[in-house]
């Protein structure tokens, strides 16, 4: 009976629609409703066979009478859209065939006031759960409908406005055409939080592509509704559902389908949706800035978006947190449409997406032009500083919280540590953000930034990933994260340096000590790797393969680049008041002392070589400044003396594998240090503390005698590695400052110290030579020892000759006594088999003839 009844109804409807009327049926709304009404009422019957006949009838009507429906479209679309999840696949497939036919063939003839019904019906098919492919295809139909709206925008807008009464327009609160778009965006927004991952992904891509392609058609007030009724509710729903998703794999839901491990749980699938949503909203803020910026509550929208990005950046999903940072980077480039010469030098330029210019009318008075003119008149080329300040605070929160070391209470418990890719993206964001906040960037901000940079650098790499992230020998380069930190510091340095040159504001001048402190901290990382909380990490280079949980980064290339930056910055700022008062030179020496004291113990030999050469360059610049401002450099001199001592007489021995050529190269560097002492220190002792000068003379005294690295008395290899040139340079320097001038001079104090040090060193060398020669028997001493002895004897000759020429008042009696005490040791050397020693000995003994006098019977103070 049901079948016969349905057959009767459908047959009558088809026959009635095919009959010829006068006036035509499409002009008689009442008659059309009477004919189609019974067919629509069949939708209330849930029997599948009845519904099947009803839908087949609809399909036939569309084929035969679709062009005559006109006002019957709401009834037809209502029948097609009366689908529920309770119905079978076959019914849904039949109904969807009709919808496809409507969208592909009949959209142009459907009255514009019924287009919204078409959108709602298509969205219903997207939400049904019986057939996945139909849901996906319905999303494609929504995209086709949006294209139809865009291509026919003028006709549709005109018809909608003419059909809409004034009261209806006020009720909508927006133009009728914009209301159509809002319906489309809202329906897609609901599909974006569907339980099926494929639907969410397809709907999300379609929604944001639609906004990007056709969003320029909307008015300003409509954009406000898009933000608060579509985009932000979508962000909130996705964040909530993502946090509630299960992290356990559901084999029952997936069945026998193989799923990649990155998508095998609901949590991971929702993470993909969250990434897509964040990227889409950020891209909308970026590409549609000229429409969003004039909105009255834009600052509130900006702040809310930053909150969502901050929350996502701090979640423990590596995929979501990294995507959130990328989105953060995108919105920071909102006002990047600046001239080329204002872009940040040395940074990769990330251009925003191109703007869509869409005219609503052909007369040239487009909505986009009106808004563009308004923006131009307001000169809104840069966002308000408060917006960028909010972004800066969010960046600091992300950096501070993400790099905070986890509390390790149990080693077996897995801890979350941010990835290198995440940290790199975070630090890369700073230079672009800094471009907008530099007018209010103060020392407190720099200190917070420094904390984030230091913590980010100290984060170790997981052992499994270390072979892919940490460069291996011999290709040692800085990592992307370290490169990003260097870029951040470079931006600060360039701004500070430019302010120094142009006498900028006090806020930049006061940052010099903090910038130097940051760079010098990085220099120390080259020899003393920072720890990351309580996590135990193996040092770089000691791990072969993924055998440990955590591995520290290699900081050697990074540290060396920081050394070069320190030198370049000091060249520019050495005479700056903030640098002088901040004791920067003392801090540099203190920081450089660490790698210089390690010397051969440094992880890389290039480190200490670069540091000592850099120190020499800095001292060449800084010592004249120190002599000019004596009161500000009181603490520097003792630090410098200790640094020289720990470097020239390092406690870390040279490597046994060090070749003679490399040893001679290192010795030449030591000689350069002595030459700097001679030219830039001892030549200006009048403006230096006496204790410092004495310490320097002691160092020269200590270095003027050959020292062997071996305990063996006779060692051919060791004898070749004696620092012969270094000892000679030290001795010549002592000798140079030991000449007694014929009148009192400015160098009187150093002359006295140098003479006493030289005589003491000569006595030590001569005594040791006599002892070693006696012990060696018939075996000759090494060549360097013989050369040293000959050099000492020549020095004694020169010194005695100078002492005799000096005025009697310039030479103390104690000096003559020490010269005379040398005589017995010199006599002991007469048995030396070396011709060069004997010749020099003969010359020095000849100098003693003027000192030989008859004994006086009287004594003075116990001295003959």
Secondary structure, 3 states (H helix, E strand, C coil): CHHHHHHHHHHHHHHHHHCCCCCCHHHCHHHHHHHHHHHHHHHHCCCHHHHHHHHHHHHHHHHHHHHHCHHHHHHHHHHHCCCCCCCCHHHHHHHHHHHHHHHHHHHHHCCHHHHHHHHHHHHHHHHCCCCHHHHHHHHHHHHHHHHHHHHCHHHHHHHHHHHCCHHHHHHHCCCHHHHHHHHHHHHHHHHCCCCCHHHHHHHHHHHHHHHHHHHHHCCHHHHHHHHHHHHHHHHHHHHHHHHHCCCCCCHHHHCCCCCCHHHCCHHHHHHHHHHHHHHHHHHHHHHCHHHHCCCCCHHHHHHHHHHHHHHHHCCCCHHHHHHHHHHHHHHHCCCCCCCHHHCCCCCCCCCCCCCCCCCCCCCCCCHHHHHHHHHHHHCCCCCCHHHHHHHHHHHHHHHHHHCCCCCCCCCCCCCCCCCHHHHHHHHHHHHHHHHHHHHHCCHHHHHHHHHHHHHHHHCCEEHHHHHHHCCCCCCCCCCHHHHHHHHHHHHHHHHHHHHHHCCCCHHHHCCHHHHHHHHHHHHHHCCCCCCCCCCCCECCCCCCCCCCCEECCCCHHHHHHHHHHHHHHHHHHCCCHHHHHCCHHHHHHHHHHHHHHHHHHCCCHHHHHHHHHHHHHHHHHHHHHHHHCHHHHCCHHHHHHHHHHHHHCCCCCCCCCCCHHHHHHHHHHHHHHHHHHHHHHHHHHHHCCHHHHHHHHHHHHHHCCCCCCCCCCCCHHHHHCCCHHHHHHHHHHHHHCCCCCCCCCCCHHHHHHHHHHHHHHHHHHHHHHHHHHHHHCCCCCCHHHHHHHHHHHHHHHHHHHHHHHCCHHHCCHHHHHHHHHCHHHHHHHHHCCCHHHHHHHHHHHHHHHHHCCCCCCCCECCEC
